[in-house]
């Protein structure tokens, strides 16, 4: 919960992390999404000698308090694109 700005019995180690990510730029690139579950998959895979990746489709923006309720076509397109790229 901490990376989402939520405090649960322990103070946040980086209370300004979301603001810092929003202002981060690397050339024309910026952070538009970050999630926690993928890091667990990547870490476990690395320790087991595997390669893993996470592909995310942004459905909700908690900061702006908006949600894309018609996300299924985006998910389908993302899955198809991901499979094409992995097979190439």
Secondary structure, 3 states (H helix, E strand, C coil): CHHHCCCCCCCCCCCCHHHHHHHCEECCEECCCCCCHHHHHHHHHHHCCCCCCCCCCCCEECCCCEECCCCHHHHHHHHHHHHHHHHC
